[in-house]
Amino acid sequence: MTLAKTINDVDISGLRKMFDLARSDSINLGLGEPDFNPPENVKDALKDAIDSGHNKYGSSPGLLPLREAIAEKTKIHRDDITQDDVIVTIGGTEALWISSQVLFQPGDEVLIPDPGFVLYTPHVQLAGAKPVFYPLVQDNEFVPDIEVLKELITDKTKGIYVNSPSNPTGGVFCRDDVKAITDLARDNNMTIISDEVYEHVIYDDCEFCSFLGDYDNVIQIHSFSKTYAMTGWRLGYLVTKSDIKKKLIVMHYHNIACPTSPFMHAALAALKGPQDSVAKMVAEFKTRRDIIVNELNSIDGFKCIPPKGAFYAFPKFEFDIKAADLVMKLAEAGLICTHGSAFGEHGEGHLRFSYATSQENIQKGMEILGNVAKDL
Ligand SMILES: Cc1ncc(COP(=O)(O)O)c(C=O)c1O
């Protein structure tokens, strides 16, 4: 059967393939999700919503009180945001998907971080547009070089993806980085797709800077997955002041009709309820981050800068082996992690370790890594 060219050119991500390598006794530092449960009040709100009959289709952009609560929370980044600027989606994933499908078409070029989250490139390709990669390197703390970005812009460049805190690098943009990229987008009439799903997973009093500001052509991508440890509940949202929100709703409607009703009630409870479980989770991630960074830097051949956000360490290694081959060797030795090249060419020479697992698992994983590294 002849398939559409766009789908023929796209495969599932290297991350999903890693799941297949895991044995039952493997130490898994490959998973991109918190090893916590949603807060108790949020689980209760879900059960209540189901029991009280919130099991039907709802409005396409999402439950009004939830959109109001999201708008209220988002005012900290831009004070004229209202519920009409919010669309509740099936995870950040759907928010990313509809953004790409509404914005891009054949002939367009789109700037994508390399290494960057695995959905950006296929989403751009599935829209028929051309991904153009901008490098993120450890020596620059995984923050883009504005001069390099400028050189990549042509009259075909329609948009730029940014992700801070970043998966896979853990890099965080400071206010000056956000301003410089926003100015560049404004000068070149580009839309910014800003993936801010790790907004709340940030360390060392590092300031989170959103791309939502005085430039309207920004789509903020957000999620309940990471903040409230509800990855399987599949709920996220986007916020934008741009006029394209009308078409984003059309695409969203044709994609999913409406978000999942009871889960939206739970998400509302998450936003309105106590936030102490988020603070506790982030404090634990910080302890684990310190452990894994120390361990990595104590292994000859690895260098890791402390990630400022998210829950991934992205060390560079100096061995003469491809990252994908090293990952296979580690899998055989009982450690699952992800090769940096799964996130783009500039990820070659790196491994990604998720520290969203117990301190004990991190220690055991680093022991395996140290033993394998000795023989390289
Ligand atoms: C950077 C980034 N953006 C978006 C997502 C999508 O998350 P979800 O669809 O669960 O909201 C993820 C998930 O790992 C991510 O790491």
The ligand as a Gaussian input file, in Angstrom:
#p B3LYP/6-31G(d) Opt

LIG

0 1
 C       10.078000      18.722000      26.849000
 C        8.799000      17.956000      26.836000
 N        7.735000      18.507000      26.245000
 C        6.557000      17.874000      26.183000
 C        6.403000      16.620000      26.736000
 C        5.058000      15.962000      26.598000
 O        4.501000      15.673000      27.827000
 P        2.958000      15.332000      28.018000
 O        2.369000      15.031000      26.697000
 O        2.915000      14.177000      28.962000
 O        2.370000      16.566000      28.623000
 C        7.486000      15.998000      27.357000
 C        7.391000      14.632000      27.897000
 O        8.351000      13.969000      28.212000
 C        8.717000      16.693000      27.425000
 O        9.789000      16.170000      28.018000

